[in-house]
Amino acid sequence: MCMESDEMALNNIHPHDTIVRMVHPSRIYELNSLPEGKGPVLCWMSRDQRARDNWALLFAALRAAEKGSQVHAAFCLSPGYPGATMRHYDFMIRGLVELESDLKKTGIPFTALLGDPQTVIPAFAESICAGLIVTDFDPLKIKRSWRAAVASAVNVRCVEIDAHNIVPCRIVSQKAEYGAYTIRPKIHRLLHEYLHPFPEIRSVRQDPDFAVNDWNRIRAGITADPTVQPVSGVMPGEKAAMDALDDFIMNRLERYHKEANDPNKDAVSGLSPYLHFGHISAQRVALAVRESDAPQQAKDAFLEELIVRRELSDNFCLYNDRYDSFDGFPQWARQTHEIHRGDRREHLYSIEELENSLTHDDLWNAAQRQMVSTGVMHGYMRMYWAKKLLEWTDSPETALEYGLYLNDRYELDGRDPNGYAGLAWSIGGVHDRAWPERRIFGKVRYMNEKGCARKFDVRAYIDRYR
Ligand SMILES: Cc1cc2nc3c(=O)[nH]c(=O)nc-3n(C[C@H](O)[C@H](O)[C@H](O)COP(=O)(O)OP(=O)(O)OC[C@H]3O[C@@H](n4cnc5c(N)ncnc54)[C@H](O)[C@@H]3O)c2cc1C
């Protein structure tokens, strides 16, 4: 039975913090209409796996302080998340181990749970007599269904806080946007209201009853495909993410606007795995970039990708339930694909041939190898890679299916709204316009090796991933 006690007061918010002012009320989305109880606030972390710069955690800590109660953080690992492999679980678990120790320093207990969040989170909430459940925002269908199930299974207030987007996704627009050109002005109009520094959670009391998570047991409970091995080139966690951001700003940002489309130049940030797992906040990245000494053109080009393109992907997945299927393509693209269904394909590859880089195209094979071996394909090559799937498979449906399978299996940042939007853009013209009609592609934008050769040294890239 849950006892309500005044002794639970955890003064882990510095009295001078005015977080209530800082967590923009529009970030809060009610997941049920139940009242709050007096018990601890459970911060159920999911997409945003970090102690710092986390609006969901800040909100949870604030409410706990206001209620004179504790905040308790938890993460529930779903043992067989669709498409995830050992590569992803390893990255995520190592990040969670660091999160546990970071949270400990602020006095917040952290519990790692294993199982189906839809049943495990309500049971855990009940076991700690939670009076409020705070979780983060994710537009993907599986995450939406988890949140809905948890919110209806518990008997206390459950809220979602958009801790991932700078301008909260539900606020920037209430419908699926046509493209960057329609969402850009909406984001820019609101940016000044949201793009401001974060408050810090400062601990003044350590909870003596910290549970220790048994990470070996948790690792043993994961049933993901072990054949896709962890990668060594990208270190997980908040510290590694901040180091990667510093390194990018010091060494590459200044040339981003000129060289981001050249996969040989290493001018991009490499932040997508950290953004995907929420090891770093996009808002922190944007603030650091904005304050840097880099040329304005470089900052603008980068912030366009980080803010406009990334938030457009969340918009696509939130408002288009068919974000992972042919039916999610715009009408003009579906129509043009119908007309060109019967076009003869010069090359047709099976999923095994594609997965093993066995096509006739050295450039494509190199991109596929980069993804399989490093866990991150360069952004420019992702477009070329996906376009060729449309050309070399029997239908746009198969192209999308293979693209999602390979992308989500090997990319560290896979299973992300950016991936769904990127594949839908490449294969289905989402967020793009109609182009002059041609074989197989119809009016969907075409890309070929000659176009790549105009942008970068194709041979050097092939040699690098031979
Ligand atoms: C077919 C295809 C598949 C993709 N799959 C994924 C995926 O699974 N996960 C993923 O995070 N991104 C995906 N992208 C988007 C983009 O290619 C990657 O985000 C980017 O290459 C990551 O590298 P970076 O962090 O060095 O990017 P940078 O160029 O340094 O950009 C910084 C950040 O801006 C955002 N961003 C950059 N380009 C885009 C874009 N085109 N759309 C949306 N946001 C963008 C990302 O969050 C990125 O980390 C895909 C794109 C395509 C065309």
The ligand as a Tripos MOL2 file, in Angstrom:
@<TRIPOS>MOLECULE
LIG
   53    58     1     0     0
SMALL
NO_CHARGES

@<TRIPOS>ATOM
      1 C1         18.0660    7.3010  -46.8660 C.3       1 LIG1
      2 C2         18.3750    8.0900  -45.6160 C.ar      1 LIG1
      3 C3         18.3860    7.4510  -44.3980 C.ar      1 LIG1
      4 C4         18.6580    8.1640  -43.2320 C.ar      1 LIG1
      5 N1         18.6430    7.4970  -42.0460 N.ar      1 LIG1
      6 C5         18.8180    8.1870  -40.8940 C.ar      1 LIG1
      7 C6         18.7030    7.5300  -39.6440 C.ar      1 LIG1
      8 O1         18.4130    6.3290  -39.5650 O.2       1 LIG1
      9 N2         18.9160    8.2650  -38.5270 N.ar      1 LIG1
     10 C7         19.2440    9.5960  -38.5730 C.ar      1 LIG1
     11 O2         19.4290   10.2150  -37.5210 O.2       1 LIG1
     12 N3         19.3300   10.2300  -39.7430 N.ar      1 LIG1
     13 C8         19.1220    9.5860  -40.9040 C.ar      1 LIG1
     14 N4         19.2020   10.2410  -42.0960 N.ar      1 LIG1
     15 C9         19.4240   11.7010  -42.0940 C.3       1 LIG1
     16 C10        20.8960   12.1230  -42.2110 C.3       1 LIG1
     17 O3         21.5090   11.4970  -43.2880 O.3       1 LIG1
     18 C11        21.6760   11.8350  -40.9380 C.3       1 LIG1
     19 O4         21.0070   12.3970  -39.8320 O.3       1 LIG1
     20 C12        23.0910   12.4180  -40.9720 C.3       1 LIG1
     21 O5         23.7890   11.9030  -42.0570 O.3       1 LIG1
     22 C13        23.8000   12.0940  -39.6670 C.3       1 LIG1
     23 O6         25.1460   12.4830  -39.7100 O.3       1 LIG1
     24 P1         25.6690   13.7210  -38.8700 P.3       1 LIG1
     25 O7         25.1770   13.6530  -37.4860 O.co2     1 LIG1
     26 O8         27.1360   13.7970  -39.0940 O.co2     1 LIG1
     27 O9         24.9220   14.9080  -39.6260 O.3       1 LIG1
     28 P2         25.2380   16.4640  -39.7160 P.3       1 LIG1
     29 O10        25.3210   16.7970  -41.1560 O.co2     1 LIG1
     30 O11        26.3550   16.8420  -38.8520 O.co2     1 LIG1
     31 O12        23.8710   17.0970  -39.2000 O.3       1 LIG1
     32 C14        23.6220   17.3320  -37.8000 C.3       1 LIG1
     33 C15        22.3090   16.7330  -37.4260 C.3       1 LIG1
     34 O13        21.2570   17.2850  -38.2100 O.3       1 LIG1
     35 C16        20.2700   16.3020  -38.4610 C.3       1 LIG1
     36 N5         20.1970   16.0240  -39.8950 N.ar      1 LIG1
     37 C17        21.1880   16.0910  -40.8110 C.ar      1 LIG1
     38 N6         20.7170   15.7680  -42.0330 N.ar      1 LIG1
     39 C18        19.4060   15.4910  -41.8790 C.ar      1 LIG1
     40 C19        18.3690   15.0890  -42.7630 C.ar      1 LIG1
     41 N7         18.5710   14.9120  -44.0670 N.pl3     1 LIG1
     42 N8         17.1440   14.8770  -42.2590 N.ar      1 LIG1
     43 C20        16.8940   15.0490  -40.9430 C.ar      1 LIG1
     44 N9         17.8350   15.4390  -40.0600 N.ar      1 LIG1
     45 C21        19.0650   15.6460  -40.5170 C.ar      1 LIG1
     46 C22        20.7180   15.0330  -37.7510 C.3       1 LIG1
     47 O14        20.1250   14.9970  -36.4790 O.3       1 LIG1
     48 C23        22.2200   15.2320  -37.6620 C.3       1 LIG1
     49 O15        22.8220   14.5140  -36.6090 O.3       1 LIG1
     50 C24        18.9270    9.5500  -43.2890 C.ar      1 LIG1
     51 C25        18.9070   10.1870  -44.5250 C.ar      1 LIG1
     52 C26        18.6320    9.4720  -45.6780 C.ar      1 LIG1
     53 C27        18.6120   10.1850  -47.0030 C.3       1 LIG1
@<TRIPOS>BOND
     1     1     2 1
     2     2     3 ar
     3     2    52 ar
     4     3     4 ar
     5     4     5 ar
     6     4    50 ar
     7     5     6 ar
     8     6     7 ar
     9     6    13 1
    10     7     8 2
    11     7     9 ar
    12     9    10 ar
    13    10    11 2
    14    10    12 ar
    15    12    13 ar
    16    13    14 ar
    17    14    15 1
    18    14    50 ar
    19    15    16 1
    20    16    17 1
    21    16    18 1
    22    18    19 1
    23    18    20 1
    24    20    21 1
    25    20    22 1
    26    22    23 1
    27    23    24 1
    28    24    25 2
    29    24    26 1
    30    24    27 1
    31    27    28 1
    32    28    29 2
    33    28    30 1
    34    28    31 1
    35    31    32 1
    36    32    33 1
    37    33    34 1
    38    33    48 1
    39    34    35 1
    40    35    36 1
    41    35    46 1
    42    36    37 ar
    43    36    45 ar
    44    37    38 ar
    45    38    39 ar
    46    39    40 ar
    47    39    45 ar
    48    40    41 1
    49    40    42 ar
    50    42    43 ar
    51    43    44 ar
    52    44    45 ar
    53    46    47 1
    54    46    48 1
    55    48    49 1
    56    50    51 ar
    57    51    52 ar
    58    52    53 1
@<TRIPOS>SUBSTRUCTURE
     1 LIG1         1 GROUP 0 **** ****
